[in-house]
């Protein structure tokens, strides 16, 4: 990624919290979506 570039990361349940989820925050078997932006690189 270059500075200022944006990306969307999609994590299937197999690569995230799976069948357990995270009680009170992430449901069981949830697909997680992260929108990220590279602000700075050192």
C-alpha positions as CSV (number, residue, x, y, z in Angstrom):
1,X,0.0,0.0,0.0
2,X,1.0,3.6,-0.6
3,X,0.5,6.4,1.8
4,X,-3.2,7.6,1.7
5,X,-4.3,4.4,0.0
6,X,-7.4,2.6,1.3
7,X,-8.3,-1.1,1.4
8,X,-11.1,-3.3,2.6
9,X,-10.1,-6.5,4.3
10,X,-12.8,-9.2,4.6
11,X,-12.1,-12.0,7.1
12,X,-14.3,-15.1,7.0
13,X,-15.2,-16.7,10.3
14,X,-12.5,-19.4,9.6
15,X,-9.9,-16.6,9.9
16,X,-11.6,-14.6,12.6
17,X,-13.6,-15.6,15.7
18,X,-15.3,-18.6,14.2
19,X,-18.2,-20.5,15.9
20,X,-17.3,-19.0,19.3
21,X,-17.6,-15.4,18.3
22,X,-16.8,-12.8,21.0
23,X,-19.8,-12.7,23.4
24,X,-21.4,-9.3,23.7
25,X,-19.5,-7.9,20.7
26,X,-19.1,-10.3,17.7
27,X,-21.8,-12.9,16.8
28,X,-20.9,-16.5,16.1
29,X,-19.7,-17.2,12.6
30,X,-19.5,-13.5,11.7
31,X,-17.6,-12.2,8.7
32,X,-15.5,-9.3,9.7
33,X,-14.9,-6.3,7.4
34,X,-12.2,-3.8,8.0
35,X,-11.8,-0.5,6.1
36,X,-8.3,0.7,6.5
37,X,-6.2,3.7,5.3
38,X,-2.4,3.9,5.4
39,X,-1.7,7.2,7.1
40,X,2.0,7.0,7.8
41,X,4.9,4.7,7.2
42,X,8.3,4.8,8.9
